Amino acid sequence: MRNHSKLRAFELADEIAVLIYKVTKDFPKDEIYGLTSQMRRAGISVPSNIVEGCARESQAEYLRFLEIAFGSLRELHYQFTLAVRLGYARESEISECKLKLLETEKVLGALIRSLRKR
């Protein structure tokens, strides 16, 4: 079994999950079952799938869970962009979140590509 806590991709994904909860805390109350819920679920899905993949025995299963995590990350990136366009995110949070999303996409994407080459 792999140790997820040693992966930079997991560290970044974990930071994003916490950041998304903070960002969505002040979203309009009528979004609690809409965009707020969607973003939080996607935010939790990224590190959760990395952890689950690390617990799998086969390389193929590991890679599959990392791909699912990447899909959730891209979904979250879109949802965050939508929240910004709707005016839900505070200016102070926008650049930090954008940078963290992009960095995580790069790191997780690189990990996936390296596993595919093996």
C-alpha positions as CSV (number, residue, x, y, z in Angstrom):
1,M,0.0,0.0,0.0
2,R,1.1,3.5,-0.7
3,N,1.2,6.3,1.9
4,H,-1.0,9.1,0.6
5,S,0.4,11.6,3.1
6,K,3.8,11.5,1.3
7,L,2.2,12.7,-2.0
8,R,2.4,16.4,-2.8
9,A,-0.8,16.0,-4.8
10,F,-2.6,14.8,-1.7
11,E,-1.2,17.8,0.4
12,L,-2.5,20.2,-2.2
13,A,-5.8,18.5,-2.6
14,D,-6.3,18.6,1.2
15,E,-5.5,22.3,1.3
16,I,-8.1,22.9,-1.5
17,A,-10.7,21.0,0.5
18,V,-10.2,23.3,3.5
19,L,-10.0,26.4,1.3
20,I,-13.3,25.5,-0.5
21,Y,-15.1,25.1,2.8
22,K,-13.9,28.6,3.8
23,V,-14.8,30.1,0.4
24,T,-18.3,28.7,0.4
25,K,-19.0,29.6,4.0
26,D,-20.4,33.0,2.9
27,F,-22.1,32.0,-0.3
28,P,-25.8,33.0,-0.4
29,K,-28.0,30.7,1.8
30,D,-30.2,29.8,-1.2
31,E,-27.1,28.1,-2.7
32,I,-26.7,25.7,0.3
33,Y,-28.2,22.8,-1.7
34,G,-26.8,24.1,-5.0
35,L,-23.4,25.4,-5.8
36,T,-22.2,25.3,-2.2
37,S,-23.0,21.7,-1.8
38,Q,-21.6,20.8,-5.3
39,M,-18.3,22.6,-4.6
40,R,-17.8,21.0,-1.2
41,R,-18.5,17.5,-2.6
42,A,-16.1,18.0,-5.4
43,G,-13.5,19.5,-3.0
44,I,-13.7,16.5,-0.7
45,S,-13.7,14.1,-3.6
46,V,-10.2,15.0,-4.8
47,P,-8.2,14.1,-1.6
48,S,-10.6,11.2,-0.8
49,N,-10.0,9.6,-4.2
50,I,-6.3,10.0,-3.8
51,V,-6.5,8.3,-0.4
52,E,-8.7,5.5,-1.7
53,G,-6.4,4.9,-4.7
54,C,-3.4,4.7,-2.4
55,A,-5.1,1.9,-0.5
56,R,-5.6,-0.2,-3.7
57,E,-3.2,-3.0,-4.4
58,S,-3.0,-2.8,-8.2
59,Q,-1.3,0.0,-10.2
60,A,-4.3,0.1,-12.5
61,E,-6.8,0.7,-9.7
62,Y,-4.4,3.3,-8.2
63,L,-4.3,5.2,-11.5
64,R,-8.1,5.0,-11.9
65,F,-8.7,6.7,-8.6
66,L,-6.2,9.4,-9.4
67,E,-8.0,10.0,-12.7
68,I,-11.3,10.3,-10.8
69,A,-9.6,12.7,-8.4
70,F,-8.4,14.7,-11.4
71,G,-11.9,14.8,-12.9
72,S,-13.3,16.1,-9.6
73,L,-10.6,18.7,-9.5
74,R,-11.5,20.0,-13.0
75,E,-15.1,20.0,-12.0
76,L,-14.3,22.1,-8.9
77,H,-12.2,24.5,-11.0
78,Y,-15.2,25.2,-13.2
79,Q,-17.5,25.6,-10.2
80,F,-15.1,28.0,-8.6
81,T,-15.0,30.0,-11.9
82,L,-18.8,30.1,-12.0
83,A,-18.9,31.3,-8.3
84,V,-16.5,34.1,-9.2
85,R,-18.6,35.1,-12.2
86,L,-21.7,35.1,-10.0
87,G,-20.0,37.3,-7.5
88,Y,-20.0,34.8,-4.6
89,A,-16.3,34.6,-3.9
90,R,-14.5,37.4,-2.1
91,E,-11.7,39.2,-4.0
92,S,-9.2,38.2,-1.3
93,E,-9.9,34.5,-1.9
94,I,-10.0,34.5,-5.7
95,S,-6.3,34.6,-6.5
96,E,-5.3,32.1,-3.8
97,C,-7.9,29.6,-4.8
98,K,-7.1,29.9,-8.5
99,L,-3.4,29.4,-7.9
100,K,-4.0,26.4,-5.7
101,L,-6.3,24.8,-8.2
102,L,-3.8,25.3,-11.0
103,E,-0.9,24.0,-9.0
104,T,-2.9,20.9,-7.9
105,E,-3.9,20.2,-11.5
106,K,-0.3,20.4,-12.6
107,V,1.0,18.1,-9.8
108,L,-1.8,15.6,-10.0
109,G,-1.6,15.6,-13.8
110,A,2.1,15.0,-13.7
111,L,1.7,12.1,-11.3
112,I,-0.9,10.5,-13.5
113,R,1.3,10.9,-16.6
114,S,4.2,9.3,-14.8
115,L,2.1,6.3,-13.8
116,R,0.8,5.9,-17.3
117,K,4.4,5.6,-18.7
118,R,5.2,2.7,-16.4
